[in-house]
Amino acid sequence: MTNEAFEEYYKTQGIVPEGEWDAFVDILKKPLPITFRINGSGRFANELREKLERDFFANFTKGPIMLDGEIVGPPRPLPWYPHKLAWHMNFSRNQLRKITWLADIHEFMKAANEAGSITRQEAVSMVPPLFMDVQPHHRVLDMCAAPGSKTFQLLEQLHTFDSSSSSSGGSNQTPTGFVVANDADAQRCNL
């Protein structure tokens, strides 16, 4: 499948050297990996991360996993996300269903997502709130808030206090700051 307008536009931009264009397009056609973040912080988030590592991700230590003729690497934390609370799995949702214990990961992730314990979110969407370094006293205006994953991440940061204030790593304090979320398309909002 080709899109002539897309190709013309990006070739005109000159961001990809001519000899690398085909490789660039091939990468764009690959499905995105599964990425998610564990919501919140403190003891609950740490326990959930430990459960994932112990009960699901440990299966990858038993040797190479072959899926659709490819060796699949183990899930790994995103190295730039604090406290190993964001993860990357380099296989597709379809591949998740092909091995029983991978299907178990998929079912657990669906249930945890519904319960609000994790958020499936592209890694690139996790970055802006981290750069903002939101503190409990900040006032944040999010003008592109749909579908809500980044907004939720901003709210989590707003409620993150110094972990030394509580033995559980959390706090019963109420932040003085707030997040105002807006989007031009109400149909996209999920919060």
GUPA-801565 format. One record per residue: residue number from 1; y, x, z of N, C-alpha, C, O, CB in turn. Coordinates in steps of 0.02 Angstrom, whole numbers, plus 50000, padded with zeros to 5 digits. Last residue first. Glycine has a CB too. Layout:
# residues N
{site NUM, {Y, X, Z}, {Y, X, Z}, {Y, X, Z}, {Y, X, Z}, {Y, X, Z}},
...
***
This chain:
# residues 191
{site 191, {50488, 49406, 51479}, {50495, 49405, 51552}, {50516, 49337, 51576}, {50524, 49326, 51636}, {50546, 49457, 51575}},
{site 190, {50488, 49407, 51342}, {50424, 49394, 51377}, {50431, 49392, 51452}, {50382, 49377, 51486}, {50374, 49446, 51358}},
{site 189, {50581, 49367, 51197}, {50581, 49382, 51269}, {50515, 49362, 51302}, {50489, 49307, 51290}, {50638, 49345, 51304}},
{site 188, {50591, 49327, 51066}, {50555, 49389, 51080}, {50547, 49403, 51155}, {50508, 49448, 51173}, {50591, 49447, 51048}},
{site 187, {50671, 49216, 51058}, {50600, 49207, 51044}, {50559, 49269, 51061}, {50498, 49265, 51070}, {50590, 49190, 50970}},
{site 186, {50801, 49257, 51073}, {50767, 49229, 51132}, {50692, 49221, 51121}, {50654, 49220, 51169}, {50798, 49162, 51150}},
{site 185, {50883, 49385, 51011}, {50828, 49342, 50990}, {50788, 49318, 51050}, {50745, 49354, 51075}, {50782, 49379, 50940}},
{site 184, {50976, 49466, 51069}, {51000, 49420, 51017}, {50946, 49370, 50997}, {50962, 49318, 50968}, {51022, 49459, 50956}},
{site 183, {50969, 49480, 51246}, {50944, 49498, 51180}, {50967, 49446, 51130}, {50977, 49388, 51148}, {50866, 49503, 51181}},
{site 182, {50995, 49551, 51408}, {51014, 49504, 51356}, {50981, 49527, 51291}, {50966, 49586, 51282}, {51092, 49500, 51348}},
{site 181, {51003, 49576, 51582}, {50965, 49584, 51521}, {50984, 49530, 51471}, {50990, 49471, 51488}, {50889, 49581, 51535}},
{site 180, {51068, 49671, 51706}, {51083, 49611, 51667}, {51049, 49623, 51600}, {51063, 49671, 51565}, {51161, 49599, 51659}},
{site 179, {51014, 49732, 51858}, {51005, 49737, 51786}, {51023, 49670, 51755}, {50997, 49618, 51776}, {50932, 49758, 51767}},
{site 178, {51096, 49809, 52001}, {51062, 49755, 51966}, {51055, 49771, 51892}, {51087, 49817, 51866}, {51100, 49689, 51975}},
{site 177, {51116, 49880, 52168}, {51127, 49875, 52096}, {51089, 49817, 52066}, {51055, 49780, 52101}, {51107, 49940, 52062}},
{site 176, {51070, 49884, 52294}, {51136, 49852, 52285}, {51152, 49844, 52211}, {51198, 49807, 52193}, {51190, 49894, 52321}},
{site 175, {50899, 49847, 52336}, {50950, 49886, 52301}, {51015, 49847, 52297}, {51016, 49786, 52296}, {50926, 49905, 52230}},
{site 174, {50832, 49832, 52495}, {50853, 49795, 52436}, {50907, 49835, 52401}, {50956, 49856, 52432}, {50879, 49724, 52455}},
{site 173, {50691, 49911, 52574}, {50762, 49905, 52560}, {50774, 49863, 52497}, {50732, 49860, 52453}, {50794, 49975, 52553}},
{site 172, {50565, 49942, 52601}, {50581, 49871, 52607}, {50656, 49859, 52595}, {50680, 49804, 52603}, {50562, 49845, 52677}},
{site 171, {50479, 50058, 52496}, {50533, 50042, 52542}, {50542, 49966, 52544}, {50528, 49931, 52495}, {50599, 50077, 52522}},
{site 170, {50349, 50181, 52474}, {50392, 50127, 52450}, {50446, 50114, 52501}, {50457, 50155, 52546}, {50351, 50064, 52437}},
{site 169, {50268, 50271, 52534}, {50299, 50292, 52471}, {50344, 50238, 52442}, {50374, 50249, 52390}, {50246, 50309, 52421}},
{site 168, {50223, 50242, 52658}, {50182, 50217, 52602}, {50211, 50238, 52534}, {50181, 50222, 52482}, {50176, 50142, 52605}},
{site 167, {50320, 50288, 52744}, {50256, 50324, 52741}, {50213, 50302, 52683}, {50170, 50341, 52661}, {50218, 50316, 52806}},
{site 166, {50486, 50299, 52686}, {50430, 50257, 52705}, {50365, 50296, 52698}, {50357, 50333, 52649}, {50427, 50192, 52663}},
{site 165, {50581, 50388, 52646}, {50604, 50334, 52689}, {50547, 50289, 52713}, {50557, 50246, 52755}, {50655, 50292, 52653}},
{site 164, {50533, 50476, 52554}, {50532, 50498, 52624}, {50554, 50444, 52672}, {50546, 50451, 52732}, {50577, 50559, 52633}},
{site 163, {50556, 50422, 52430}, {50490, 50410, 52460}, {50487, 50434, 52532}, {50441, 50414, 52568}, {50436, 50444, 52419}},
{site 162, {50703, 50338, 52395}, {50676, 50403, 52415}, {50610, 50390, 52453}, {50609, 50353, 52502}, {50727, 50442, 52459}},
{site 161, {50663, 50193, 52296}, {50703, 50229, 52344}, {50668, 50295, 52360}, {50611, 50306, 52341}, {50713, 50187, 52409}},
{site 160, {50665, 50091, 52164}, {50634, 50152, 52187}, {50682, 50189, 52233}, {50735, 50213, 52211}, {50612, 50197, 52128}},
{site 159, {50724, 49983, 52103}, {50691, 49972, 52168}, {50656, 50034, 52195}, {50619, 50029, 52245}, {50642, 49916, 52163}},
{site 158, {50763, 50034, 51983}, {50815, 50009, 52028}, {50787, 50001, 52098}, {50823, 50011, 52147}, {50843, 49942, 52002}},
{site 157, {50640, 50055, 51923}, {50680, 50112, 51943}, {50734, 50092, 51993}, {50749, 50128, 52040}, {50712, 50146, 51883}},
{site 156, {50605, 49922, 51898}, {50563, 49963, 51941}, {50603, 50023, 51968}, {50601, 50039, 52027}, {50500, 49988, 51903}},
{site 155, {50705, 49888, 51806}, {50702, 49855, 51871}, {50660, 49893, 51921}, {50677, 49898, 51980}, {50675, 49783, 51863}},
{site 154, {50666, 49970, 51699}, {50731, 49980, 51731}, {50733, 49948, 51800}, {50759, 49978, 51848}, {50788, 49951, 51687}},
{site 153, {50544, 49909, 51669}, {50544, 49979, 51691}, {50610, 49996, 51726}, {50611, 50031, 51777}, {50533, 50026, 51631}},
{site 152, {50592, 49787, 51623}, {50549, 49789, 51682}, {50547, 49859, 51712}, {50549, 49867, 51773}, {50478, 49765, 51665}},
{site 151, {50657, 49834, 51509}, {50695, 49800, 51562}, {50656, 49801, 51627}, {50684, 49816, 51680}, {50711, 49727, 51541}},
{site 150, {50550, 49880, 51434}, {50600, 49928, 51458}, {50641, 49898, 51515}, {50658, 49932, 51563}, {50646, 49950, 51400}},
{site 149, {50484, 49754, 51414}, {50451, 49810, 51447}, {50500, 49862, 51474}, {50493, 49884, 51531}, {50404, 49844, 51397}},
{site 148, {50545, 49649, 51343}, {50554, 49653, 51415}, {50523, 49712, 51450}, {50533, 49721, 51509}, {50528, 49593, 51445}},
{site 147, {50557, 49640, 51204}, {50521, 49587, 51239}, {50522, 49594, 51315}, {50502, 49547, 51349}, {50451, 49586, 51217}},
{site 146, {50731, 49616, 51238}, {50665, 49588, 51219}, {50621, 49642, 51189}, {50645, 49685, 51153}, {50674, 49529, 51168}},
{site 145, {50854, 49680, 51262}, {50805, 49674, 51315}, {50737, 49648, 51295}, {50689, 49656, 51332}, {50832, 49630, 51367}},
{site 144, {50975, 49749, 51224}, {50918, 49740, 51179}, {50855, 49732, 51221}, {50809, 49773, 51218}, {50911, 49801, 51129}},
{site 143, {51065, 49768, 51325}, {51084, 49722, 51271}, {51030, 49712, 51218}, {51038, 49672, 51172}, {51147, 49747, 51238}},
{site 142, {51074, 49789, 51487}, {51023, 49799, 51435}, {51036, 49747, 51381}, {51020, 49688, 51390}, {50950, 49793, 51464}},
{site 141, {51168, 49864, 51603}, {51173, 49812, 51553}, {51125, 49829, 51497}, {51135, 49879, 51462}, {51247, 49804, 51527}},
{site 140, {51158, 49900, 51775}, {51133, 49915, 51708}, {51141, 49854, 51663}, {51122, 49798, 51683}, {51059, 49938, 51710}},
{site 139, {51221, 49982, 51909}, {51225, 49918, 51874}, {51210, 49932, 51801}, {51244, 49972, 51769}, {51296, 49884, 51883}},
{site 138, {51147, 50073, 52047}, {51173, 50067, 51979}, {51174, 49995, 51955}, {51135, 49953, 51976}, {51130, 50109, 51932}},
{site 137, {51085, 50095, 52168}, {51154, 50069, 52170}, {51184, 50058, 52099}, {51241, 50036, 52094}, {51198, 50116, 52210}},
{site 136, {50958, 50151, 52143}, {50963, 50085, 52174}, {51034, 50054, 52175}, {51040, 49994, 52182}, {50938, 50089, 52243}},
{site 135, {50969, 50226, 51976}, {50967, 50231, 52049}, {50978, 50162, 52079}, {51004, 50118, 52046}, {51020, 50282, 52076}},
{site 134, {50901, 50284, 51826}, {50930, 50228, 51863}, {50917, 50237, 51938}, {50862, 50252, 51959}, {50901, 50161, 51838}},
{site 133, {50894, 50379, 51717}, {50889, 50398, 51787}, {50922, 50346, 51833}, {50966, 50362, 51873}, {50922, 50467, 51799}},
{site 132, {50895, 50375, 51580}, {50951, 50343, 51615}, {50952, 50360, 51689}, {51004, 50357, 51721}, {50947, 50267, 51606}},
{site 131, {50776, 50431, 51542}, {50838, 50470, 51530}, {50897, 50441, 51569}, {50942, 50477, 51588}, {50854, 50472, 51456}},
{site 130, {50692, 50324, 51574}, {50686, 50388, 51610}, {50749, 50430, 51602}, {50772, 50460, 51650}, {50625, 50427, 51585}},
{site 129, {50728, 50224, 51482}, {50742, 50215, 51554}, {50736, 50279, 51594}, {50771, 50287, 51644}, {50694, 50163, 51581}},
{site 128, {50685, 50292, 51356}, {50756, 50279, 51373}, {50768, 50265, 51448}, {50816, 50293, 51475}, {50779, 50220, 51334}},
{site 127, {50536, 50305, 51360}, {50582, 50361, 51367}, {50653, 50342, 51388}, {50679, 50372, 51435}, {50585, 50399, 51302}},
{site 126, {50455, 50201, 51329}, {50459, 50220, 51400}, {50513, 50272, 51412}, {50535, 50282, 51469}, {50392, 50248, 51423}},
{site 125, {50453, 50190, 51193}, {50493, 50140, 51230}, {50498, 50156, 51304}, {50540, 50128, 51339}, {50463, 50072, 51221}},
{site 124, {50364, 50288, 51156}, {50434, 50297, 51138}, {50479, 50248, 51175}, {50538, 50263, 51187}, {50442, 50289, 51062}},
{site 123, {50242, 50231, 51198}, {50270, 50288, 51234}, {50344, 50297, 51219}, {50383, 50311, 51264}, {50232, 50352, 51216}},
{site 122, {50233, 50055, 51208}, {50232, 50116, 51168}, {50268, 50172, 51206}, {50317, 50160, 51241}, {50266, 50104, 51099}},
{site 121, {50141, 49972, 51332}, {50208, 49988, 51306}, {50202, 50052, 51265}, {50168, 50099, 51287}, {50260, 49996, 51363}},
{site 120, {50072, 49865, 51442}, {50059, 49900, 51379}, {50126, 49909, 51344}, {50162, 49861, 51330}, {50008, 49859, 51333}},
{site 119, {50083, 49884, 51611}, {50119, 49858, 51553}, {50098, 49899, 51493}, {50104, 49960, 51492}, {50196, 49861, 51563}},
{site 118, {49993, 49833, 51758}, {50009, 49881, 51706}, {50049, 49845, 51651}, {50048, 49784, 51647}, {49944, 49913, 51676}},
{site 117, {50003, 49726, 51845}, {49990, 49792, 51872}, {50004, 49848, 51822}, {50023, 49903, 51841}, {49919, 49798, 51897}},
{site 116, {50010, 49594, 51805}, {50073, 49631, 51813}, {50064, 49700, 51842}, {50114, 49731, 51862}, {50119, 49592, 51857}},
{site 115, {49900, 49523, 51772}, {49919, 49523, 51843}, {49985, 49559, 51855}, {50013, 49555, 51910}, {49864, 49556, 51884}},
{site 114, {49890, 49554, 51637}, {49905, 49485, 51656}, {49928, 49481, 51729}, {49972, 49440, 51745}, {49843, 49441, 51647}},
{site 113, {49855, 49690, 51651}, {49916, 49671, 51616}, {49938, 49600, 51636}, {49996, 49588, 51649}, {49907, 49677, 51540}},
{site 112, {49732, 49679, 51714}, {49786, 49712, 51749}, {49854, 49697, 51717}, {49905, 49691, 51752}, {49775, 49789, 51751}},
{site 111, {49660, 49615, 51611}, {49669, 49581, 51676}, {49727, 49612, 51714}, {49767, 49576, 51744}, {49604, 49586, 51717}},
{site 110, {49667, 49713, 51510}, {49692, 49645, 51497}, {49706, 49610, 51563}, {49759, 49579, 51571}, {49642, 49605, 51455}},
{site 109, {49605, 49821, 51575}, {49675, 49826, 51556}, {49705, 49757, 51541}, {49763, 49745, 51559}, {49682, 49871, 51494}},
{site 108, {49475, 49771, 51590}, {49514, 49788, 51649}, {49588, 49790, 51632}, {49630, 49764, 51670}, {49492, 49855, 51679}},
{site 107, {49440, 49761, 51454}, {49442, 49701, 51496}, {49484, 49713, 51559}, {49523, 49670, 51579}, {49371, 49678, 51515}},
{site 106, {49446, 49898, 51418}, {49487, 49849, 51384}, {49494, 49786, 51426}, {49550, 49759, 51433}, {49457, 49831, 51316}},
{site 105, {49348, 49952, 51500}, {49417, 49975, 51507}, {49464, 49923, 51477}, {49515, 49905, 51507}, {49428, 50044, 51472}},
{site 104, {49238, 49885, 51445}, {49256, 49873, 51515}, {49328, 49895, 51529}, {49365, 49862, 51566}, {49207, 49909, 51563}},
{site 103, {49234, 49944, 51321}, {49251, 49872, 51324}, {49270, 49853, 51395}, {49313, 49811, 51405}, {49191, 49830, 51300}},
{site 102, {49191, 50067, 51364}, {49259, 50062, 51335}, {49281, 49989, 51334}, {49340, 49974, 51347}, {49260, 50091, 51262}},
{site 101, {49064, 50034, 51405}, {49111, 50053, 51456}, {49183, 50058, 51430}, {49230, 50053, 51468}, {49091, 50120, 51486}},
{site 100, {49009, 49995, 51275}, {49012, 49949, 51333}, {49065, 49971, 51384}, {49106, 49930, 51404}, {48945, 49945, 51367}},
{site 99, {49096, 50020, 51126}, {49053, 50051, 51177}, {49064, 50010, 51241}, {49120, 49993, 51258}, {49069, 50128, 51188}},
{site 98, {49184, 49942, 51049}, {49122, 49966, 51020}, {49073, 49998, 51069}, {49013, 50002, 51054}, {49138, 50014, 50966}},
{site 97, {49310, 49906, 51089}, {49258, 49855, 51096}, {49188, 49881, 51076}, {49139, 49845, 51083}, {49275, 49794, 51055}},
{site 96, {49395, 50008, 51055}, {49383, 49994, 51126}, {49323, 49948, 51136}, {49289, 49953, 51187}, {49444, 49963, 51158}},
{site 95, {49414, 49997, 50919}, {49365, 50045, 50943}, {49348, 50034, 51017}, {49292, 50048, 51038}, {49391, 50117, 50933}},
{site 94, {49518, 49903, 50919}, {49452, 49885, 50890}, {49398, 49933, 50915}, {49342, 49911, 50930}, {49456, 49888, 50813}},
{site 93, {49621, 49976, 50974}, {49596, 49918, 51012}, {49528, 49896, 50985}, {49485, 49874, 51023}, {49646, 49859, 51008}},
{site 92, {49587, 50152, 50944}, {49618, 50087, 50929}, {49589, 50032, 50974}, {49538, 50042, 51007}, {49608, 50069, 50856}},
{site 91, {49626, 50299, 51037}, {49581, 50258, 50998}, {49611, 50189, 50992}, {49655, 50170, 51031}, {49510, 50255, 51030}},
{site 90, {49686, 50387, 51134}, {49690, 50399, 51062}, {49634, 50363, 51024}, {49598, 50394, 50985}, {49687, 50473, 51047}},
{site 89, {49789, 50334, 51258}, {49719, 50334, 51237}, {49719, 50336, 51161}, {49748, 50293, 51128}, {49680, 50271, 51264}},
{site 88, {49896, 50381, 51386}, {49887, 50379, 51313}, {49812, 50381, 51299}, {49776, 50424, 51324}, {49925, 50440, 51278}},
{site 87, {49994, 50323, 51526}, {49934, 50351, 51495}, {49931, 50338, 51420}, {49961, 50290, 51395}, {49872, 50323, 51528}},
{site 86, {50089, 50346, 51672}, {50088, 50322, 51602}, {50032, 50360, 51566}, {50024, 50420, 51575}, {50157, 50332, 51566}},
{site 85, {50088, 50404, 51795}, {50087, 50331, 51793}, {50091, 50302, 51723}, {50096, 50242, 51715}, {50145, 50305, 51834}},
{site 84, {50096, 50537, 51842}, {50039, 50515, 51802}, {50032, 50439, 51801}, {49977, 50413, 51806}, {49975, 50546, 51830}},
{site 83, {50223, 50560, 51898}, {50167, 50541, 51942}, {50105, 50516, 51905}, {50065, 50478, 51933}, {50190, 50488, 51989}},
{site 82, {50330, 50527, 51756}, {50319, 50546, 51826}, {50254, 50519, 51856}, {50233, 50463, 51842}, {50377, 50523, 51868}},
{site 81, {50293, 50587, 51595}, {50305, 50528, 51636}, {50287, 50544, 51709}, {50234, 50572, 51721}, {50264, 50466, 51610}},
{site 80, {50258, 50695, 51521}, {50329, 50690, 51538}, {50344, 50630, 51582}, {50400, 50621, 51605}, {50371, 50686, 51475}},
{site 79, {50123, 50683, 51488}, {50145, 50738, 51531}, {50217, 50732, 51555}, {50235, 50763, 51606}, {50137, 50803, 51495}},
{site 78, {50031, 50542, 51505}, {50087, 50568, 51467}, {50120, 50621, 51510}, {50144, 50605, 51565}, {50138, 50511, 51446}},
{site 77, {49858, 50572, 51541}, {49925, 50550, 51562}, {49978, 50579, 51516}, {49970, 50634, 51490}, {49939, 50571, 51635}},
{site 76, {49730, 50521, 51428}, {49767, 50573, 51463}, {49835, 50547, 51484}, {49865, 50507, 51450}, {49775, 50636, 51419}},
{site 75, {49563, 50481, 51385}, {49631, 50459, 51401}, {49666, 50515, 51439}, {49635, 50552, 51477}, {49630, 50392, 51442}},
{site 74, {49475, 50605, 51283}, {49483, 50562, 51342}, {49554, 50537, 51349}, {49601, 50567, 51323}, {49462, 50600, 51405}},
{site 73, {49452, 50593, 51103}, {49469, 50628, 51165}, {49477, 50579, 51223}, {49485, 50519, 51212}, {49533, 50668, 51155}},
{site 72, {49322, 50565, 50993}, {49379, 50534, 51028}, {49390, 50571, 51093}, {49345, 50579, 51133}, {49367, 50458, 51040}},
{site 71, {49271, 50616, 50837}, {49267, 50631, 50909}, {49331, 50604, 50941}, {49386, 50619, 50918}, {49257, 50708, 50923}},
{site 70, {49223, 50496, 50714}, {49272, 50543, 50741}, {49258, 50555, 50815}, {49235, 50511, 50851}, {49344, 50516, 50732}},
{site 69, {49142, 50394, 50667}, {49135, 50460, 50637}, {49185, 50512, 50662}, {49189, 50567, 50634}, {49142, 50454, 50565}},
{site 68, {49173, 50288, 50752}, {49189, 50284, 50681}, {49190, 50352, 50648}, {49232, 50367, 50605}, {49257, 50250, 50672}},
{site 67, {49165, 50393, 50886}, {49183, 50325, 50865}, {49204, 50327, 50792}, {49249, 50365, 50774}, {49239, 50296, 50910}},
{site 66, {49088, 50491, 51006}, {49096, 50480, 50934}, {49111, 50407, 50921}, {49073, 50363, 50942}, {49033, 50503, 50894}},
{site 65, {49133, 50593, 51135}, {49123, 50524, 51117}, {49136, 50518, 51042}, {49190, 50537, 51018}, {49170, 50476, 51158}},
{site 64, {49062, 50734, 51221}, {49103, 50706, 51167}, {49084, 50633, 51151}, {49025, 50615, 51154}, {49097, 50749, 51104}},
{site 63, {49029, 50710, 51400}, {49020, 50740, 51334}, {49063, 50707, 51282}, {49097, 50657, 51296}, {48947, 50737, 51314}},
{site 62, {49064, 50656, 51520}, {48993, 50661, 51505}, {48978, 50692, 51437}, {48920, 50700, 51419}, {48961, 50592, 51508}},
{site 61, {49194, 50629, 51541}, {49172, 50696, 51561}, {49099, 50707, 51543}, {49074, 50763, 51551}, {49183, 50707, 51635}},
{site 60, {49220, 50498, 51515}, {49235, 50546, 51461}, {49212, 50616, 51479}, {49210, 50660, 51435}, {49309, 50546, 51446}},
{site 59, {49202, 50428, 51631}, {49149, 50426, 51581}, {49159, 50476, 51525}, {49111, 50495, 51491}, {49145, 50356, 51551}},
{site 58, {49322, 50432, 51699}, {49272, 50483, 51715}, {49215, 50483, 51665}, {49181, 50535, 51658}, {49245, 50472, 51786}},
{site 57, {49395, 50319, 51668}, {49407, 50379, 51628}, {49357, 50434, 51642}, {49349, 50479, 51600}, {49477, 50404, 51642}},
{site 56, {49339, 50222, 51763}, {49339, 50213, 51691}, {49344, 50280, 51653}, {49302, 50294, 51611}, {49395, 50168, 51671}},
{site 55, {49341, 50257, 51899}, {49294, 50206, 51875}, {49289, 50201, 51799}, {49239, 50177, 51774}, {49313, 50140, 51903}},
{site 54, {49438, 50364, 51914}, {49371, 50367, 51943}, {49322, 50320, 51908}, {49267, 50341, 51890}, {49374, 50350, 52017}},
{site 53, {49554, 50324, 51844}, {49526, 50391, 51834}, {49453, 50393, 51857}, {49410, 50421, 51822}, {49567, 50444, 51872}},
{site 52, {49573, 50194, 51895}, {49564, 50206, 51824}, {49530, 50273, 51811}, {49483, 50277, 51771}, {49632, 50203, 51787}},
{site 51, {49590, 50227, 52032}, {49535, 50183, 52010}, {49522, 50193, 51936}, {49464, 50199, 51916}, {49552, 50109, 52025}},
{site 50, {49708, 50303, 52028}, {49646, 50334, 52050}, {49585, 50293, 52029}, {49534, 50321, 52010}, {49647, 50343, 52126}},
{site 49, {49799, 50203, 51986}, {49787, 50262, 51944}, {49721, 50295, 51963}, {49682, 50314, 51919}, {49846, 50313, 51951}},
{site 48, {49790, 50120, 52099}, {49770, 50095, 52033}, {49756, 50153, 51986}, {49706, 50151, 51949}, {49824, 50049, 52003}},
{site 47, {49843, 50205, 52197}, {49775, 50180, 52203}, {49749, 50153, 52136}, {49690, 50164, 52119}, {49770, 50125, 52256}},
{site 46, {49975, 50220, 52148}, {49931, 50279, 52153}, {49857, 50258, 52158}, {49814, 50289, 52127}, {49950, 50321, 52214}},
{site 45, {50022, 50089, 52161}, {50018, 50120, 52094}, {49971, 50181, 52095}, {49932, 50191, 52049}, {50089, 50142, 52071}},
{site 44, {50013, 50074, 52302}, {49976, 50030, 52256}, {49968, 50062, 52187}, {49914, 50062, 52159}, {50012, 49963, 52250}},
{site 43, {50100, 50178, 52354}, {50029, 50177, 52367}, {49990, 50134, 52317}, {49938, 50156, 52292}, {50016, 50151, 52438}},
{site 42, {50227, 50209, 52227}, {50200, 50208, 52295}, {50125, 50200, 52297}, {50090, 50215, 52248}, {50231, 50152, 52334}},
{site 41, {50277, 50092, 52101}, {50269, 50160, 52127}, {50239, 50153, 52196}, {50227, 50098, 52221}, {50337, 50199, 52129}},
{site 40, {50268, 49994, 51950}, {50286, 50008, 52019}, {50278, 50081, 52037}, {50274, 50124, 51994}, {50244, 49966, 52065}},
{site 39, {50131, 49993, 51834}, {50195, 49967, 51860}, {50205, 49985, 51932}, {50158, 49991, 51971}, {50197, 49892, 51852}},
{site 38, {50076, 50112, 51725}, {50059, 50078, 51787}, {50125, 50058, 51819}, {50169, 50099, 51830}, {50016, 50124, 51835}},
{site 37, {50085, 50092, 51550}, {50111, 50121, 51611}, {50089, 50078, 51670}, {50083, 50017, 51665}, {50187, 50127, 51609}},
{site 36, {50003, 50141, 51397}, {50021, 50093, 51449}, {50050, 50130, 51508}, {50041, 50190, 51516}, {49960, 50050, 51469}},
{site 35, {49947, 50147, 51230}, {49984, 50178, 51285}, {50002, 50123, 51334}, {50015, 50065, 51315}, {50048, 50215, 51260}},
{site 34, {49842, 50179, 51099}, {49855, 50133, 51154}, {49891, 50172, 51209}, {49867, 50224, 51231}, {49787, 50101, 51182}},
{site 33, {49918, 50240, 50947}, {49871, 50244, 51003}, {49889, 50191, 51056}, {49944, 50163, 51056}, {49872, 50315, 51035}},
{site 32, {49940, 50152, 50792}, {49968, 50184, 50851}, {49916, 50188, 50906}, {49873, 50143, 50912}, {50030, 50145, 50876}},
{site 31, {49851, 50191, 50642}, {49867, 50145, 50697}, {49895, 50184, 50757}, {49875, 50241, 50770}, {49805, 50104, 50718}},
{site 30, {49931, 50273, 50505}, {49881, 50274, 50558}, {49901, 50224, 50612}, {49960, 50216, 50627}, {49873, 50346, 50588}},
{site 29, {50038, 50275, 50420}, {49988, 50223, 50408}, {49935, 50221, 50463}, {49897, 50173, 50467}, {49955, 50234, 50341}},
{site 28, {50110, 50388, 50453}, {50140, 50322, 50467}, {50089, 50266, 50460}, {50096, 50214, 50493}, {50197, 50310, 50420}},
{site 27, {50025, 50487, 50402}, {50033, 50480, 50475}, {50062, 50411, 50492}, {50040, 50380, 50540}, {50079, 50536, 50503}},
{site 26, {50046, 50467, 50265}, {49979, 50457, 50294}, {49983, 50448, 50370}, {49947, 50406, 50398}, {49934, 50517, 50277}},
{site 25, {50181, 50503, 50254}, {50162, 50434, 50242}, {50093, 50419, 50271}, {50082, 50365, 50299}, {50163, 50418, 50166}},
{site 24, {50167, 50643, 50281}, {50211, 50600, 50322}, {50191, 50526, 50315}, {50184, 50491, 50365}, {50284, 50609, 50301}},
{site 23, {50087, 50683, 50174}, {50061, 50689, 50243}, {50101, 50645, 50291}, {50073, 50613, 50335}, {50063, 50763, 50267}},
{site 22, {50179, 50660, 50070}, {50115, 50624, 50072}, {50084, 50626, 50142}, {50058, 50576, 50166}, {50066, 50652, 50020}},
{site 21, {50287, 50753, 50102}, {50296, 50680, 50099}, {50231, 50641, 50106}, {50228, 50593, 50145}, {50329, 50661, 50034}},
{site 20, {50290, 50888, 50100}, {50257, 50857, 50158}, {50260, 50781, 50157}, {50237, 50748, 50204}, {50290, 50882, 50222}},
{site 19, {50364, 50932, 49993}, {50293, 50949, 49995}, {50255, 50917, 50052}, {50193, 50919, 50053}, {50285, 51023, 49999}},
{site 18, {50495, 50889, 50031}, {50460, 50859, 49974}, {50385, 50872, 49977}, {50345, 50826, 49963}, {50487, 50887, 49909}},
{site 17, {50525, 50866, 50206}, {50522, 50909, 50147}, {50477, 50879, 50093}, {50426, 50848, 50109}, {50498, 50980, 50166}},
{site 16, {50612, 50733, 50272}, {50544, 50759, 50262}, {50545, 50803, 50200}, {50564, 50779, 50146}, {50492, 50700, 50255}},
{site 15, {50742, 50697, 50268}, {50716, 50718, 50333}, {50645, 50746, 50329}, {50621, 50778, 50375}, {50716, 50658, 50381}},
{site 14, {50816, 50647, 50162}, {50799, 50718, 50163}, {50770, 50742, 50229}, {50774, 50801, 50244}, {50860, 50759, 50147}},
{site 13, {50860, 50522, 50126}, {50883, 50550, 50190}, {50868, 50624, 50196}, {50904, 50661, 50231}, {50851, 50512, 50248}},
{site 12, {50788, 50494, 50012}, {50859, 50507, 50005}, {50887, 50539, 50068}, {50934, 50580, 50065}, {50898, 50442, 49989}},
{site 11, {50666, 50462, 50068}, {50670, 50523, 50027}, {50743, 50543, 50018}, {50759, 50603, 50017}, {50637, 50512, 49958}},
{site 10, {50699, 50341, 50129}, {50685, 50400, 50170}, {50684, 50465, 50130}, {50700, 50518, 50158}, {50618, 50391, 50204}},
{site 9, {50728, 50258, 50015}, {50775, 50267, 50070}, {50762, 50332, 50108}, {50807, 50373, 50117}, {50772, 50207, 50118}},
{site 8, {50609, 50266, 49939}, {50673, 50288, 49910}, {50724, 50303, 49966}, {50758, 50354, 49965}, {50702, 50234, 49863}},
{site 7, {50516, 50210, 50029}, {50509, 50279, 50006}, {50575, 50306, 49978}, {50594, 50362, 49993}, {50455, 50284, 49952}},
{site 6, {50568, 50079, 50044}, {50559, 50123, 50101}, {50558, 50196, 50079}, {50593, 50238, 50106}, {50494, 50105, 50139}},
{site 5, {50559, 50034, 49911}, {50624, 50037, 49943}, {50622, 50083, 50004}, {50668, 50122, 50015}, {50647, 49966, 49965}},
{site 4, {50418, 50040, 49888}, {50464, 50082, 49850}, {50532, 50088, 49883}, {50561, 50143, 49883}, {50472, 50055, 49780}},
{site 3, {50285, 50049, 49978}, {50348, 50012, 49981}, {50401, 50056, 49949}, {50425, 50103, 49980}, {50367, 49992, 50056}},
{site 2, {50109, 50031, 49956}, {50170, 50069, 49953}, {50230, 50021, 49956}, {50225, 49962, 49939}, {50173, 50112, 49888}},
{site 1, {49941, 50043, 50000}, {50000, 50000, 50000}, {50062, 50045, 50000}, {50067, 50092, 50040}, {50000, 49951, 50062}},
***
